[in-house]
Amino acid sequence: MTLMAKAMAIKVGNPVRKLVLIKLADNANDNGECWPSYQHIADHCECSKSAVRTHIEALIGMGLLVKENRIGNNNGKGNKSNVYYLNLNPPMSAESTPPVSSKSIDPMSPKSTAMPSGGTPCAATWQTPVPSDDTRTYQLEPVIEPIGGKQTSDRKIKRATQLPDDFKPSDSHRAMASEFGVDIELEFAQFCDYHLAKGTTFKSWPAAFNTWLRNAKKFSSNRGQLSKGETAGDTTLRDAAFRRFIGSALPLREPSALEQAARKAASMANVSKMSPEWAQKRWNSIWTEAEQRQGAAGEAA
């Protein structure tokens, strides 16, 4: 079943929230990752940005979505579009039940529960009072309130935290790194340095490291693809600059003129909003064009 089909089959209790979920599923890749902006979602769902934020937080609370905040590159000012990870297979929480208007159920205080002489609450079926001249008969199922303010669901909403001190690669991480052909120790060290420096918070650090390893595989495979007229050294600099551009590596204090020109052109082309594969290809093309322009300018001088 595709992500779109799964999204349409899930009940989230609100029509606009359903549209937001379907839009995220439409933008997501095969791994359930997407990074549309609030405005982009709002334009397609015909609602406000604040409504999009509210419904995304609700989807996160229902366990259908994980959000990764990404800080902008302009000295930490502004934000890039967030990265979202869809998880459309968990059991639905009570929040997914469509809301029922309070007018459809007669108000009842806790003191109205029938109590026999033994002090044990009656579990009998409750009936709404019917006037003597009314021929309609209907009954409501008893509404069981949480006792002592506790949630009826055992599942607790996880909150995003910074990198735990005891976080280490699991056996599944090592198996994934072995399959991808990447150095698990090197990638884990870079992963920790990067997110500690940024103060990143995640609800699931194991899932975040899974994504890091997948990106490491893509970057390592792209390193072997040289553009026409490039050398291995050029490609290394290009790929390192790309990782800094998308926020997967720490930025340089004084980037080269070539990197600054490529970053400016890539921002205008919305490269950061493309899928990883297309973003890498577009960056390679932009880098080559910027390199050629610099070479032509040097010859003219």
N, C-alpha and C positions, 0 to 999 in steps of 0.2 A: 504494500500500500504506500503511495507517495505521501510526502509531507502535506501537500495540499488536500488530499483526500482525508488524511488523519485530522487535519485542522478543521475541515468542514464537518467531520463526524463528532467532534468534541463539543459538549455544551458548556458554555462559560457564563451564562446567566445575563448576558447583555448583548444586544445586536451590534453596537459599535465595537465592543470588545472582541466580538467574533470577527468583525471585519479587520481589526488590527492584527489578530492572530493569523488570519488567512493571508494578509499582506506580508507578514514576516515569513510565513511558510513559502510564499511565492518568490521572495527574494533569497531564500536560503539555498545554500549549496547542498550536495549530497550528505555532508556531515552535519547539517542542521545549523550552519553558521551564516549570519548575515549582518550587515552593518548599515541599514538605511537611516537617514536622519529623521528627527521628529517631524520636520516640515514635510519631508517626502511622504511619510506615512499619512500625515494629516491631509495632504493634497489628494491622495488616492482614496482615503476613507471619508473625505468631505466632512472633516471635523476640525476642531482647534488643536493646537500643539499641546495645550494643557490637558485636553481630554486624552490625547495619545499617551502622555506621561502617566496619567491616572490609570488607564487601562493596562499599560505595560507593567506598572507596579502590581496591579491585581493579578496579572498572568504570572508574574514572578512569585507572588504569594501562593498561587495555586500549584506551583511546581512545574509549570509548563515552559518556563523560560528562565534563563540565567543571563544577567547583564554584566558586561565588562566595561567599566568606564575607561576612556582613553583621553589623556591630557594632550592639549595642543602642543605644537612644536615652537611656537613663538614665545620663548622664554617662559613656558608653562602657562601662558595666558590662553583662554578659550579652550574649547573641547573639540576633538574630532568626533565623528559619529561613533556612537557606542557599538560594541560588538555583542550580538545576541546569539545564544545557543539554545535551540529549540529542543525540548524533551517532551514529546507528545505521547509517551507510553505510560506515565505513572498513573496510579489510581487517583480518581478525581476527589478533591476535598469537598467539604460541605459548601464552600463558596461557589462551586459551580452550579448549584441548584438555582434555577430561575427564581428571582425575587417574587414574593407574593404580597399583594397589596394588603395593608393592615386593615382595610375596610372589610375584607372578606372573612375575617375571623373576629368574633366577639372578644373584646378585651377581658382578661381574667387575671386577677391578682393571685400571688402565691397562697394567700390565706383562704382562697375559695376552694381549695382542694378538700374533698371530703375526708374526714378522719374518724375512723371507728373508735370505740372506747379503748381498744388496745393500743392506740397510738400509731398504727401502721397505715400509711397512705393507701387509699383504695386504688386498685389498678383497673377498675371497671371502665367501660366505654363512656365517654362524655357525650352529652347531647346538648345541642343549642335549644334553649326554650322556644316553644312554638305557641303562638296565641291560639286560644280556643276556637276562634273562627277561621283559622288558617288550616287548609287541608294538606299543605306540603309537609313532607317528612324527610329529614336528612340528618346525617350525623357526621361529626368530624373525628378524625383520629386524635388521640391525646398528644399534646405537644410536650415533649420531655425537655425541660430546661437543664442546662449544665448545673451540677451541684458544686457549691463552693466556688463559683467563678471559673471552674476548670473547663477547658475545651473538650468537646465530645470526641474530637479526633485525636488519636494518639500521635499523629504526625506533627512535629513541631516545625515551624518555619525557620529555616536556617538563615542566619544573617551573615553578610559578607564580612570577612576578617582579613587582616594582613597575614603575610606568610608566617606560618607557625615555626617556632624554633626547631621543633622535632620533625619537620616535614622532610621525607626522604623518598627517592624513587622506589616504587613498588616493583614486585616481580612482573606485573603486567607492563609497567613502563619499560623495564629492561628488555622484555620480549619484543615490545614495539620498536625500541631503538635498534635491537638486533635485526629485526625484519627490515627496517628502513635503511640500515647501514650507516647509522650516525653514532657518534661517540657520546654515550649516556652521561659520563662524568663531565665532559666539557659542556654539553648542552645544559646539564643541571646547574653547573656553576654560573653560566651566563644567565640562565633563567632566574636564579636567586639574586644575582647582582642587579639585574635589570629591574625586577619588581620591588626589591628592597629600596633601590634608589628612587623609584617613582612613588613608593608608598601605596602600591596597588592593593585593592581588596577584591576577594573572590568569595563566592559561596562554596565553591568546590575547587580546591587547589589541585587535587589529582586530575580533574577534568581540564584545568588550565594547562597543566604540564602535558597532557595528551595533545592539546592543540599546538603547544610549542614544538613538540616532537614532529607533528605532521608538517608544520611550517619548515622545520629544519630539513626534513626530507625534500620538500619542494625546492628550497634554496640550494641544497647540495646537488640536486639533479639539474637545476638551471645553471650552475657554475660550469657545467661541461658544455654548454651551448654558446659558442662564440659568435658574435655578430661579425659581418664581413669587415675586414680591416682592423679587428681588435686582436690584442695579445692576451695571454693568460693573466698578466698583471692588470691590464685594463679591466678585465671581467671581474677580478677580485675587488677592485676599487668600486666598480659599478654596483656589484651585488651588496657590498657593505653599505654603500650609500642608500641603496633601496631599502635595506633593513632599517636604517635610521629614519628614512622617510615614512615608513608605515608604522614606526614606533616599536619595532622588535629589537632595537639595539639603542644604546645610549647615544645622544647627539654629540657631535664634536663642538668644541668651543669656537673654533675658527675653521669652518668648512671651506674647501677650495672653491674658487670661482666657478669651476665646472660643476661641482655639486650644487652650488647655489642656483645656477642657471637651470639645471635639470629639475631641482625641487620646484622652482617657480613654474616651469612649463608643466610639470606633472600635476601641480595643484590646480592650474587652469583647466587641465584635461580631466579633473576628478578621478585621478588614478586611484586614490585611497578608497573610493567607493566601489571599485571593480572587484571581481573575484580574484583570489590570489594568482591564478594562472594568467589571467588577462592583464592584471596589474603588473606582473613581472615582465611580460612581453612588451607592454606599452612603455614601461620604464626603460627597458633596453633600447627601444627605438628612440625615445626622447634623449637618452644619454648619448647615443651615437650622433644624433643631430646636433646636440649642444657641443660635443667634442669636435665635430666637423666645423661648426661655426667659429669655435675658438681657434682652430688651426688656420682657417681662412683669414681671420682677423690678424693672427700673428704674421702670416705671410705678407699681408697688405702693409703691416707696420714696417 
